[in-house]
Amino acid sequence: MDVTAFVRELLFGHDCVIVPGFGGFIGNYTPARIDKSTGTFFPPVKQISFNRNLNHNDGLLIGKISASLNISYGDARNIVGEFVLGLRRKLEKGEKFVFDNIGSFVNNQEGNVQFEPDKNVNYHLDSYGLEPFQCFPLEGYDVRKRVIRHLEKDPLRQTSIRKVLWRAAVIIPLLSLLVLVPLKTDLFKSKAEATTMNPLVTAEFENNKQAVDGGNLNEYKKDEGAAQPVLNEPPASVAAEPVAFEENTYFVITGSFKSKGNADSQANMLKEEGFSPEIIAADNGFYRVCAIKCKDQNTAVTKKDSILKKFPGTWISRK
């Protein structure tokens, strides 16, 4: 059986492939080069050489044959042995033996094996599909002409200092105004969201929602006149009963609704997120959804910040 096909396949991924009892094929890397006389560019190549002293069995070739043909290791070793025996017989008769796309072997006058590689095959995987090509330099192109033409251009006009000062006098006050206006307003102050992007409601918060501003909790009023959306009542609900809490308890409120169904729906969403929500009936007829209760303000603020992304408009209350 001819094993040259297995040798070729192994040469693409290995730098040394040994045929036990005969010798080893070695891949030598050669970088890309340019033949200036012909203007030819050559890609990187892996040239194949042969060393007859590397004739021990390293298991690479026999293991490849065994796995590819689904036979035992001993049978694969016998196949390689028969191949080498037939190869040596041909060389002793003075015949030329060719490894397809690798090279040819022949005995010289001294009786030594001589290898001639096939230079038309490149076993370097990174050069797959790359072929030598020619690129001739442009004739009549003188880079010095471009340099001279660039120097002959008119110098850039310098901007008048008076014009620069006039622009600065206009721009600086405008920039100062853009910085001071947000700082003097409530644009950057940390406060509870007045709207919610919860898919259950659009704007259904009550008028006594609290805000966290500067680490203090302050009540503020908000108009209750927003239109209330009509939603389907969810199958599961959380009972809204008056509960007696400690005076220093902080509640992380995710929503306040006039519709009991909307409060139940948001409570069920909190349950899916791993919370144990409670629905608290406020004095003004709204239903507050409490995600978690905390004993101190810092813990409550931390919990609020952690769920703001999922439930925008979350705030903290002590009532």
PEUR-V393722 format. One record per residue. N is the residue number from 1. RES is the residue in one letter. SS is DSSP state (a for helix, b for strand, c for the rest). NEAR is the number of other ideal C-beta (glycine too) atoms within 10 Angstrom. Layout:
((N | RES | SS | NEAR) (N | RES | SS | NEAR))
This chain:
((1 | M | c | 13) (2 | D | c | 12) (3 | V | c | 20) (4 | T | a | 16) (5 | A | a | 14) (6 | F | a | 22) (7 | V | a | 21) (8 | R | a | 18) (9 | E | a | 13) (10 | L | a | 18) (11 | L | a | 20) (12 | F | a | 14) (13 | G | a | 10) (14 | H | c | 16) (15 | D | c | 12) (16 | C | b | 14) (17 | V | b | 24) (18 | I | b | 23) (19 | V | b | 24) (20 | P | c | 20) (21 | G | c | 15) (22 | F | c | 20) (23 | G | b | 18) (24 | G | b | 20) (25 | F | b | 27) (26 | I | b | 18) (27 | G | b | 18) (28 | N | b | 11) (29 | Y | b | 12) (30 | T | b | 13) (31 | P | c | 9) (32 | A | c | 12) (33 | R | b | 13) (34 | I | b | 11) (35 | D | b | 11) (36 | K | c | 8) (37 | S | c | 6) (38 | T | c | 10) (39 | G | c | 12) (40 | T | b | 13) (41 | F | b | 15) (42 | F | b | 17) (43 | P | c | 18) (44 | P | c | 14) (45 | V | b | 21) (46 | K | b | 19) (47 | Q | b | 16) (48 | I | b | 24) (49 | S | b | 12) (50 | F | b | 20) (51 | N | b | 13) (52 | R | c | 13) (53 | N | c | 7) (54 | L | c | 17) (55 | N | c | 14) (56 | H | c | 10) (57 | N | c | 14) (58 | D | c | 13) (59 | G | c | 13) (60 | L | a | 18) (61 | L | a | 23) (62 | I | a | 24) (63 | G | a | 14) (64 | K | a | 18) (65 | I | a | 21) (66 | S | a | 18) (67 | A | a | 11) (68 | S | a | 12) (69 | L | a | 13) (70 | N | c | 6) (71 | I | c | 13) (72 | S | c | 10) (73 | Y | a | 13) (74 | G | a | 10) (75 | D | a | 12) (76 | A | a | 22) (77 | R | a | 18) (78 | N | a | 14) (79 | I | a | 19) (80 | V | a | 20) (81 | G | a | 14) (82 | E | a | 12) (83 | F | a | 19) (84 | V | a | 17) (85 | L | a | 11) (86 | G | a | 13) (87 | L | a | 21) (88 | R | a | 16) (89 | R | a | 11) (90 | K | a | 14) (91 | L | a | 18) (92 | E | a | 10) (93 | K | c | 8) (94 | G | c | 8) (95 | E | c | 12) (96 | K | c | 11) (97 | F | b | 17) (98 | V | b | 13) (99 | F | b | 22) (100 | D | c | 13) (101 | N | c | 15) (102 | I | c | 20) (103 | G | b | 18) (104 | S | b | 14) (105 | F | b | 22) (106 | V | b | 15) (107 | N | b | 18) (108 | N | c | 8) (109 | Q | c | 6) (110 | E | c | 6) (111 | G | c | 8) (112 | N | c | 8) (113 | V | b | 16) (114 | Q | b | 14) (115 | F | b | 17) (116 | E | b | 12) (117 | P | b | 16) (118 | D | c | 14) (119 | K | c | 10) (120 | N | c | 6) (121 | V | c | 16) (122 | N | c | 21) (123 | Y | c | 22) (124 | H | c | 17) (125 | L | a | 9) (126 | D | a | 10) (127 | S | a | 15) (128 | Y | c | 10) (129 | G | c | 6) (130 | L | c | 15) (131 | E | c | 9) (132 | P | c | 13) (133 | F | b | 10) (134 | Q | b | 9) (135 | C | c | 8) (136 | F | c | 7) (137 | P | c | 7) (138 | L | c | 6) (139 | E | c | 5) (140 | G | c | 4) (141 | Y | c | 8) (142 | D | c | 9) (143 | V | a | 7) (144 | R | a | 7) (145 | K | a | 9) (146 | R | a | 10) (147 | V | a | 10) (148 | I | a | 10) (149 | R | a | 9) (150 | H | a | 8) (151 | L | a | 7) (152 | E | c | 7) (153 | K | c | 7) (154 | D | c | 5) (155 | P | c | 5) (156 | L | c | 6) (157 | R | c | 6) (158 | Q | c | 6) (159 | T | c | 9) (160 | S | c | 9) (161 | I | a | 8) (162 | R | a | 8) (163 | K | a | 9) (164 | V | a | 10) (165 | L | a | 10) (166 | W | a | 11) (167 | R | a | 11) (168 | A | a | 10) (169 | A | a | 9) (170 | V | a | 9) (171 | I | a | 10) (172 | I | a | 10) (173 | P | a | 10) (174 | L | a | 9) (175 | L | a | 9) (176 | S | a | 10) (177 | L | a | 9) (178 | L | a | 9) (179 | V | a | 10) (180 | L | a | 10) (181 | V | a | 10) (182 | P | a | 10) (183 | L | a | 8) (184 | K | a | 8) (185 | T | c | 9) (186 | D | c | 9) (187 | L | c | 8) (188 | F | c | 7) (189 | K | c | 9) (190 | S | c | 12) (191 | K | c | 15) (192 | A | c | 20) (193 | E | c | 15) (194 | A | c | 14) (195 | T | c | 13) (196 | T | c | 20) (197 | M | c | 10) (198 | N | c | 20) (199 | P | c | 10) (200 | L | c | 20) (201 | V | c | 24) (202 | T | c | 13) (203 | A | c | 13) (204 | E | c | 23) (205 | F | c | 24) (206 | E | c | 19) (207 | N | c | 15) (208 | N | c | 18) (209 | K | c | 23) (210 | Q | b | 19) (211 | A | b | 19) (212 | V | b | 18) (213 | D | b | 14) (214 | G | c | 9) (215 | G | c | 9) (216 | N | b | 8) (217 | L | b | 17) (218 | N | b | 10) (219 | E | b | 12) (220 | Y | c | 13) (221 | K | c | 9) (222 | K | c | 15) (223 | D | c | 8) (224 | E | c | 16) (225 | G | c | 6) (226 | A | c | 14) (227 | A | c | 8) (228 | Q | c | 14) (229 | P | c | 13) (230 | V | c | 8) (231 | L | c | 15) (232 | N | c | 7) (233 | E | c | 11) (234 | P | c | 15) (235 | P | c | 7) (236 | A | c | 9) (237 | S | c | 15) (238 | V | c | 19) (239 | A | c | 9) (240 | A | b | 18) (241 | E | c | 9) (242 | P | c | 8) (243 | V | c | 11) (244 | A | c | 4) (245 | F | c | 14) (246 | E | c | 7) (247 | E | c | 5) (248 | N | c | 10) (249 | T | c | 15) (250 | Y | b | 23) (251 | F | b | 21) (252 | V | b | 26) (253 | I | b | 25) (254 | T | b | 27) (255 | G | b | 30) (256 | S | b | 28) (257 | F | b | 25) (258 | K | c | 16) (259 | S | c | 18) (260 | K | a | 16) (261 | G | a | 16) (262 | N | a | 24) (263 | A | a | 28) (264 | D | a | 25) (265 | S | a | 23) (266 | Q | a | 27) (267 | A | a | 26) (268 | N | a | 16) (269 | M | a | 21) (270 | L | a | 22) (271 | K | a | 13) (272 | E | a | 7) (273 | E | c | 11) (274 | G | c | 6) (275 | F | c | 19) (276 | S | c | 12) (277 | P | c | 21) (278 | E | b | 20) (279 | I | b | 20) (280 | I | b | 21) (281 | A | b | 16) (282 | A | c | 16) (283 | D | c | 8) (284 | N | c | 11) (285 | G | c | 9) (286 | F | c | 22) (287 | Y | b | 23) (288 | R | b | 23) (289 | V | b | 28) (290 | C | b | 22) (291 | A | b | 25) (292 | I | b | 20) (293 | K | b | 17) (294 | C | b | 18) (295 | K | c | 10) (296 | D | c | 11) (297 | Q | a | 16) (298 | N | a | 10) (299 | T | a | 14) (300 | A | a | 23) (301 | V | a | 18) (302 | T | a | 12) (303 | K | a | 19) (304 | K | a | 22) (305 | D | a | 13) (306 | S | a | 13) (307 | I | a | 17) (308 | L | c | 15) (309 | K | c | 8) (310 | K | c | 13) (311 | F | c | 23) (312 | P | c | 14) (313 | G | c | 21) (314 | T | c | 23) (315 | W | b | 23) (316 | I | b | 20) (317 | S | b | 22) (318 | R | c | 14) (319 | K | c | 14))
